[in-house]
Amino acid sequence: MKRMIALGFEGSANKIGVGIVTLDGAILSNPRHTYITPPGHGFLPRETAQHHLQHILPLIKSALKTAQITPDEIDCLCYTKGPGMGAPLQVAAVVVRILSQLWKKPIVAVNHCVAHIEMGRVVTGANDPVVLYVSGGNTQVIAYSEGRYRIFGETIDIAVGNCLDRFARVLTLSNDPSPGYNIEQLAKKGVNFVELPYVVKGMDVSFSGILSYMEATAPEKLKNNECTPADLCYSLQETVFAMLVEITERAMAHCDKKDVLIVGGVGCNERLQEMMRTMCSERGGNLFATDDRYCIDNGAMIAYTGLLAYAHGEMTPLEESTFTQRFRTDDVQAVWREDKNSSNMNGKEEGEIQCQ
Amino acid sequence: MDSAISETVDDKTLASQWEFSCDLEVDYESEENASMVYAALAVDKELQPDKVRRKMSVADGKLSVHFEAVEARFLRASFSAFVDVLTLATKTIEEFGPGMEL
């Protein structure tokens, strides 16, 4: 039987990535390029789109070369429909529409959040976990129920990664490789805990007030030598991660699930993983997490999720291959998981779904 | 690929409804390529249809685009963004079309 192969494009934020995967989750290639801004600055839609414009075509060549495949062998072309920044999303969408016509291949539109979840599941082998999806643009606690990934808790304002990124700008930390990584390294040197607002509202969290508090008080505190930048990084991490662990635990109790999967860019933070692992073990469950190759936005996660949908008969006509800044995780009917529930009873794994 | 840009700003709105307009023509010398770019770019509608309008057509291997806007700045923004993705679409055909090399 011929293996099914998908080519996937991700460009919803400051990373542009092209990945090639097979249906059993094997990643044949997954190159990406990150738009890194100077310290103290964030990335803006126009400039980010320009970055993607410059790198997308060489990335496709590199992906095909590394995977050692030709366009003929590809079954479908997948792209991020949303959520994300409009102009950067458009870059991947336009290229996919052209390639689809050139190579006569079907298009599959993919939800970015769902792609993170599926990538995390296939890489870690987590079967039916509560998912904490934490990145620069999203913060959600998700669990699968009746055909969809349902959001049990989320941020009511900015994402946790956005809070960390913007705090890094207050300290003018480097954005290379990412602001979050540099906060994490600096936090290891922190000794004094600085009390910060702790904002959990039921199943939800809020980070904008914490960020405002940091922006308003940090410069003064540092000037008066009340604490060090490392203390602030440490205190911010401890506070926001504790909030995330709390709402994740609440969702676990609610859904009666024991395992947790962390996905998204903030998910490669080892301190967050450590705190979550402690909570999981206390509840008799396991933590599943991945490293920066899969946590951070990449093309393979889009390719894999698109291929799951394609193998279950889903396709996006060219005229409908739009992109959208807002696209909720629970808008997607996860058709590939409906099969899984029945095949589960036969003890089958997802990678074994047979296709003609 | 040859392209021609003609910008006209006419207060006497005869043909066009809105004050600011601009035309772009790209000669692909191929009906197939021009239609491919047309199909790829027609999917994305203008974000502010009450301020900017875009009309595209393909004939004789050429892609023609007509822009109309209520203010010059909307015309410029829309035109500039469009040229970026048009260039991307064209480059994609050049690099991944028939006879592509890796």
Chai-1 contact restraints between the chains, C-beta under 6 A:
chainA,res_idxA,chainB,res_idxB,connection_type,confidence,min_distance_angstrom,max_distance_angstrom,comment,restraint_id
A,L53,B,L88,contact,1.0,0.0,6.0,A-B,restraint_1
A,L57,B,E95,contact,1.0,0.0,6.0,A-B,restraint_2
A,K61,B,L102,contact,1.0,0.0,6.0,A-B,restraint_3
A,L64,B,L102,contact,1.0,0.0,6.0,A-B,restraint_4
A,K65,B,L102,contact,1.0,0.0,6.0,A-B,restraint_5
A,V94,B,A40,contact,1.0,0.0,6.0,A-B,restraint_6
A,V94,B,V85,contact,1.0,0.0,6.0,A-B,restraint_7
A,V94,B,L88,contact,1.0,0.0,6.0,A-B,restraint_8
A,V94,B,A89,contact,1.0,0.0,6.0,A-B,restraint_9
A,V95,B,T92,contact,1.0,0.0,6.0,A-B,restraint_10
A,R97,B,A40,contact,1.0,0.0,6.0,A-B,restraint_11
A,I98,B,A40,contact,1.0,0.0,6.0,A-B,restraint_12
A,I98,B,A89,contact,1.0,0.0,6.0,A-B,restraint_13
A,I98,B,T92,contact,1.0,0.0,6.0,A-B,restraint_14
A,Q101,B,M36,contact,1.0,0.0,6.0,A-B,restraint_15
A,L102,B,F96,contact,1.0,0.0,6.0,A-B,restraint_16
A,L102,B,G97,contact,1.0,0.0,6.0,A-B,restraint_17
A,S321,B,V43,contact,1.0,0.0,6.0,A-B,restraint_18
A,T322,B,V43,contact,1.0,0.0,6.0,A-B,restraint_19
